[in-house]
Amino acid sequence: MGFNYNEKQPVYGQLVDELRKQIKNNYKPNDKLLSEREIMRKYEVSRNTVREALSELENIGYIYRQHGKGTFVASWMDDTTKIGDEYSFTEQMKSLGRKPETKIIEMSERKADEYFSGKLRINVGDPIVKLKRLRLADGMPMMIDRTYLPAEKFENLSIYELETKQRSLYNVLLEDYGEKVRLADEMLSVGIISDKDADLLKIAPNSPGFMLRRTTYNHKNEIIEYTISSARGDQFVYNIKYKH
């Protein structure tokens, strides 16, 4: 059967888009997906392409795999817009009755190395914007965000809008650039806050805290943000909602 290929996009990326469309239109949560071999035959692609596409779908939370049983549609895949909306430092602090504040420590442009080209799915050497922010609640330092954005999508991003007007980054991306967060892939772990971050957060050296890695996607399955965060463990509350 196959599908119409676009030379400007990797084949596995096009397969991801097609499978996402099929999942959304034809599957329910926990339904079993086609096998690798069936996908290969249906779309006339290689096994490596199928595996790359399924790996991507798993990373962004559309599917899950059970050894020896197959691949299944994730239970929350039909509520992806909620995921992006749920995580906003500004909104979360307001919901807790605290006054959020953001201070911009650094905003600069650099060229993507292999690490960030991979994280943002852009070419090595493409320009990216680095945004380092200190997040506060009721004047208390809570979290440090190091956010990386593809510069081509967000020209003239304004410190004034983010700091002086205290608009959330996601509101700026949506209202000023038309980029809506559709899905977030986030990893949370516990570790020791670096000395540099501990100084900014006004906590003792070697203090434990939360480490977060977040990749956000727009409705075209393009990565629009990669953020590395460190948050103090004695104050920060991370609220996660699950849909069953």
C-alpha positions as CSV (number, residue, x, y, z in Angstrom):
1,M,0.0,0.0,0.0
2,G,2.7,2.5,1.0
3,F,2.1,6.2,1.3
4,N,3.2,9.4,-0.4
5,Y,6.8,10.2,0.7
6,N,8.1,13.7,1.2
7,E,11.8,14.0,0.5
8,K,12.1,16.9,3.0
9,Q,11.2,14.6,6.0
10,P,12.8,11.4,7.1
11,V,10.8,8.3,6.1
12,Y,10.5,7.1,9.7
13,G,9.1,10.6,10.7
14,Q,6.4,10.3,8.0
15,L,5.6,6.8,9.3
16,V,5.3,8.2,12.8
17,D,2.8,10.8,11.5
18,E,0.8,8.2,9.6
19,L,0.7,5.8,12.5
20,R,-0.3,8.6,14.9
21,K,-3.2,9.4,12.5
22,Q,-4.2,5.8,12.3
23,I,-4.1,5.4,16.1
24,K,-6.2,8.6,16.6
25,N,-8.8,7.6,14.1
26,N,-9.0,3.8,14.3
27,Y,-7.8,2.6,17.7
28,K,-8.9,2.8,21.3
29,P,-6.6,2.8,24.3
30,N,-5.0,-0.6,25.0
31,D,-5.9,-1.9,21.5
32,K,-3.2,-4.0,19.9
33,L,-1.3,-2.3,17.1
34,L,-0.1,-4.1,13.9
35,S,3.0,-6.1,14.2
36,E,6.3,-4.9,12.7
37,R,6.0,-7.2,9.8
38,E,2.4,-6.1,9.1
39,I,3.5,-2.5,9.2
40,M,6.4,-3.2,6.8
41,R,4.0,-4.8,4.3
42,K,1.3,-2.2,4.6
43,Y,3.5,0.8,4.2
44,E,6.3,-0.8,2.1
45,V,9.1,0.3,4.4
46,S,12.1,-1.4,5.9
47,R,12.2,-3.1,9.3
48,N,14.6,-0.4,10.6
49,T,12.2,2.3,9.6
50,V,9.3,0.6,11.4
51,R,11.5,0.1,14.5
52,E,12.5,3.8,14.5
53,A,8.9,4.9,14.1
54,L,7.7,2.6,16.9
55,S,10.5,3.7,19.2
56,E,9.5,7.3,18.5
57,L,5.8,6.6,19.2
58,E,6.8,4.9,22.5
59,N,9.1,7.8,23.5
60,I,6.3,10.3,23.0
61,G,3.8,8.2,24.8
62,Y,1.5,6.9,22.0
63,I,2.2,3.2,22.5
64,Y,3.6,0.8,24.9
65,R,5.2,-2.6,24.4
66,Q,4.8,-5.9,26.3
67,H,7.5,-8.5,25.7
68,G,6.1,-11.5,23.9
69,K,2.7,-9.9,23.5
70,G,3.1,-7.0,21.1
71,T,2.6,-3.3,20.9
72,F,-0.5,-1.5,22.3
73,V,-2.0,2.0,22.2
74,A,-1.3,4.0,25.3
75,S,-4.2,4.6,27.6
76,W,-3.8,8.4,27.7
77,M,-2.9,9.1,24.1
78,D,-6.3,10.8,23.4
79,D,-5.6,13.5,26.0
80,T,-2.3,14.7,24.8
81,T,-3.3,18.4,24.8
82,K,-4.0,18.1,28.6
83,I,-0.4,16.9,29.2
84,G,1.1,20.1,27.7
85,D,-1.4,22.3,29.6
86,E,-0.8,20.6,32.9
87,Y,2.8,21.5,33.2
88,S,3.2,25.2,33.6
89,F,5.2,26.5,36.5
90,T,3.3,29.8,36.4
91,E,-0.1,28.1,36.5
92,Q,0.9,25.4,38.9
93,M,2.1,28.0,41.5
94,K,-1.1,30.0,41.0
95,S,-3.1,26.9,41.7
96,L,-1.2,26.5,45.0
97,G,-2.0,30.0,46.0
98,R,1.6,31.2,45.5
99,K,2.8,34.2,43.4
100,P,5.0,33.0,40.5
101,E,7.9,35.0,39.2
102,T,10.5,34.4,36.5
103,K,13.9,36.0,36.2
104,I,15.9,35.6,33.0
105,I,19.5,34.8,33.8
106,E,20.7,34.2,30.2
107,M,19.3,34.4,26.8
108,S,21.7,33.7,23.9
109,E,21.9,32.1,20.5
110,R,24.3,29.3,19.7
111,K,24.8,26.6,17.1
112,A,23.5,23.2,17.7
113,D,26.0,20.4,18.4
114,E,25.2,16.8,17.9
115,Y,23.5,16.5,21.3
116,F,21.1,19.4,20.7
117,S,20.6,18.6,17.1
118,G,19.4,15.2,18.2
119,K,17.2,16.6,21.0
120,L,15.5,19.2,18.7
121,R,15.7,17.2,15.5
122,I,17.6,19.9,13.6
123,N,20.9,19.9,11.8
124,V,24.2,20.2,13.4
125,G,25.1,23.9,13.2
126,D,21.6,25.2,13.0
127,P,21.0,28.1,15.4
128,I,19.2,27.5,18.7
129,V,18.1,29.8,21.5
130,K,19.3,29.1,25.0
131,L,17.0,30.5,27.7
132,K,18.1,30.1,31.4
133,R,15.4,31.1,33.9
134,L,15.2,31.2,37.6
135,R,11.6,30.4,38.7
136,L,10.4,31.8,42.1
137,A,7.3,31.5,44.2
138,D,6.5,34.2,46.7
139,G,10.0,35.5,46.2
140,M,11.6,32.1,47.0
141,P,13.9,30.5,44.4
142,M,12.3,27.2,43.4
143,M,13.7,25.9,40.1
144,I,16.2,26.6,37.3
145,D,15.1,25.9,33.7
146,R,17.6,25.7,30.8
147,T,15.5,25.7,27.7
148,Y,16.7,25.2,24.2
149,L,14.5,26.3,21.2
150,P,15.0,26.1,17.4
151,A,15.9,29.7,16.6
152,E,14.3,29.4,13.1
153,K,10.8,29.0,14.7
154,F,11.1,31.7,17.4
155,E,12.9,34.7,15.9
156,N,12.9,37.8,18.1
157,L,11.8,36.0,21.2
158,S,11.4,38.7,23.8
159,I,12.9,38.8,27.3
160,Y,10.4,41.7,28.0
161,E,7.4,39.4,27.4
162,L,8.8,36.6,29.6
163,E,10.3,38.6,32.5
164,T,8.8,42.1,32.6
165,K,5.2,41.0,31.6
166,Q,5.7,37.6,33.3
167,R,4.0,35.7,30.5
168,S,4.5,31.9,30.6
169,L,6.8,30.6,27.8
170,Y,4.0,28.3,26.5
171,N,1.6,31.3,26.2
172,V,4.2,33.2,24.3
173,L,4.9,30.3,21.9
174,L,1.1,29.9,21.3
175,E,0.0,33.5,21.1
176,D,3.0,35.1,19.4
177,Y,4.2,32.2,17.2
178,G,1.1,29.9,16.8
179,E,2.9,26.9,18.3
180,K,0.7,24.9,20.6
181,V,2.2,22.1,22.8
182,R,0.5,18.9,21.9
183,L,2.5,16.4,23.8
184,A,5.3,16.3,26.4
185,D,7.9,13.6,27.0
186,E,9.3,14.2,30.5
187,M,11.7,12.3,32.7
188,L,11.9,13.0,36.4
189,S,14.6,11.8,38.7
190,V,16.2,12.7,42.0
191,G,19.8,13.8,42.3
192,I,22.2,16.3,43.9
193,I,21.9,19.9,42.9
194,S,25.1,21.3,41.3
195,D,27.0,23.9,43.3
196,K,26.2,26.6,40.7
197,D,22.5,25.9,40.8
198,A,22.5,25.5,44.6
199,D,23.9,29.0,44.9
200,L,21.1,30.4,42.7
201,L,18.5,28.4,44.6
202,K,19.9,29.6,47.9
203,I,20.3,26.1,49.3
204,A,23.2,24.3,50.8
205,P,25.8,22.6,48.6
206,N,25.1,18.9,47.9
207,S,21.4,19.3,48.6
208,P,19.1,16.8,47.0
209,G,16.6,17.9,44.4
210,F,14.5,17.0,41.4
211,M,16.1,16.7,37.9
212,L,13.8,17.0,34.9
213,R,14.2,16.5,31.2
214,R,11.4,17.7,29.0
215,T,10.8,17.5,25.3
216,T,7.7,19.1,23.8
217,Y,6.0,18.5,20.5
218,N,3.6,20.6,18.4
219,H,0.7,19.3,16.4
220,K,3.0,18.4,13.5
221,N,5.1,16.1,15.8
222,E,8.0,18.7,15.6
223,I,10.1,19.3,18.7
224,I,9.7,22.9,19.7
225,E,11.4,22.8,23.1
226,Y,14.0,20.8,25.1
227,T,14.3,21.8,28.7
228,I,16.7,20.6,31.5
229,S,15.6,21.7,35.0
230,S,16.8,21.4,38.5
231,A,14.4,22.1,41.4
232,R,14.9,22.2,45.1
233,G,13.6,19.2,46.9
234,D,12.4,20.9,50.1
235,Q,9.9,23.2,48.4
236,F,9.0,22.1,44.9
237,V,5.9,20.0,44.5
238,Y,5.5,18.2,41.1
239,N,1.9,17.5,40.3
240,I,1.3,14.7,37.8
241,K,-2.1,13.6,36.7
242,Y,-2.8,10.3,35.0
243,K,-5.7,9.2,32.9
244,H,-6.7,5.6,33.2
